[in-house]
Amino acid sequence: MKNTNNRFNNGQAVNIKETGEVVTILKWQYVKNMKRFSYIVKEHPGTFYFEEELKNI
């Protein structure tokens, strides 16, 4: 992929800010029309999170 500025990488463990739950990044993508990165986590594959909803452990 091109030079990106996403904060998290595939396989990285992060916290969901709202719940404090530790999850693992499964996949990320850039949402062009919103100009933000979205992430799908292994523990909740049917839900996506934006970068500002997650934090490093």
Summary of the structure (lengths in Angstrom):
residues: 57
radius of gyration: 10.7
end to end distance: 25.2
largest distance: 32.2
contacts: 132
relative contact order: 0.30
helix: 5%
strand: 53%
